[in-house]
């Protein structure tokens, strides 16, 4: 190998080493950046690192009851707000917790094929506001109900997350030989800005939180007892 070839080989090795070093430096910065974009890290006093998972909302404490010639549903929404939404609420941005309730009846046609017929499909919305000056939360269950005020964030969320005595069926809608179902889902509605500015401020999509859809069979014995009254 002559002198020129040796110099060429040495220069190629130098370029290769520089590229490897450059790629290593890039990866050393990009890996933490990717990690931070998908998870929240909190360092404690003992140098322990914990991952704060953003769990979606879910429904719990289902109660189906029969009273006054009607069948009712009560439930609670768990984990409605994440840290970002809580921060927005504390800074005076109103929030809404909505619950969609669909009631259907199962029937069989002449060919013994099961199908569902929707009897009702309603959405119930609870509003929660915070007054920065008075340090008071205001919860509105409906346009007709009296607002409830509290200074406790925990109490305010509990009130706004509680849905009580939703009418599912009236006695005149119930047929004893049919099976009835209720489908429910909660949604923390995303903000709607004037002039469709939500498309410009796309980061506000963090408000769009939904639970899974829950399907519950209404107990047949409960329906029969209601019909016999």
Secondary structure, 3 states (H helix, E strand, C coil): CCHHHHHHHHHHHHHHHHHHHHHHHHHHHHHHHHHHHHCCEEECCCCCEEECCCCCCEEEEEEEEEECCEEEEEEEEECCCCHHHHHHHHCCCCEEEEEEEEEEEEEECCCCCEEEEEEEEEEEEEEEEEECCCCEEEEECCCCCCCEEECCHHHHHHHHCEEEEEEEEEHHHCCCCCEEEEEEEEEECCCCCHHHHHHCCHHHHHHCEECCCEEEECCHHHHHHHHHC
